[in-house]
């Protein structure tokens, strides 16, 4: 699906058929941007394109498997042919398996790695091929608290997120060395209410679920859109749980491991039956013709705001508030030590 070229930025979002990618595409569209939607699921892509257009943007649907480097390069060419350039590339597509490591086959582990890690590598390479000659553009890597702290039952996904973290740090160093104006940044997310927990390959007894607290995908989308506009920052942390996890992992990783060993299995399961097959090899909407949308089944508990996320994207403003608060405290203390009497005498 192709729409006429407009004036907004040219944005690519991978994994755009559902979840965080879907919410992010709509958030860019609401700013008047042109959005290329990359994913495998055609039903989800068509519905996402409709949402993008209703939000005020322009949509380009490009079905692609992000594990296929040649197909990703071709997708980037389609975007440039349609939009004239690529201003922002958001790497978000992933695959996962909820199971103990010993119950994941080598082919399944490889597939998760190829989609979730190499998909980011291939997407970044395709984006840079068009951004570097123009010496402008931003690549946003959608990460997770799990890029720093692995948890049980998600070894393949956690390994991929750790790999993305190292890859992105290396790339940032190279771009800085070159003096390039192309930016890359990473947004570390908390647990998000997306459909992935109903379509992920699951070998647990119960239904997969995110570890609370859970946030709505629009919280992630707002942070990603902000990061795309202010790509100089190396990363953004979204959600108080992300901050708490990363700090705990830095201060007491062994203690955190023992805590996760005790709680991490039950915290990632709800009672009830599940399909178990997942979307690892084929799109979740393929055989069913179903659009899953951006939200999962956790709307009743999901938070629509993140105070910490606001603080992260408004770091300068928070600094001024803290400085102002500190100055106010100093002045108040000084006045209490006799300043009021001096003012009255003056």
Buried (B, 14 or more C-beta within 10 A) or exposed (E): EBBEEBEBBBBBBBBBBBBBBBBBBBBBBBBBBBBBBBBBBBBBBBBBBEBBBEBBBBBBBBBBBBBBBEBBBEBBBBBBEBBEBBBBBBBBBBBBBBBEEEEBEEEBBBBBBBBBBBBBBBBBBBBBBBBBEEEEBBBBBBBBBBBBBBBBBBBBBBBBBBBBBEBBEEBBEEBEEEEBBBBBBBBBBBBBBBBBBBBBBBBBEBBBBBBEBBBBBBBBBBBBBBBBEEBEBEBBBBBBBBBEBBEBBEEEEEEBBEEBEEEBBEBBBBEEEBEBBBBBEEBBBBEEEBBBBBBBBBEEEBBEEBEBBBBBBEEEEEEEEEEEEEEEEEEEEEEEEEEEEEEEEE
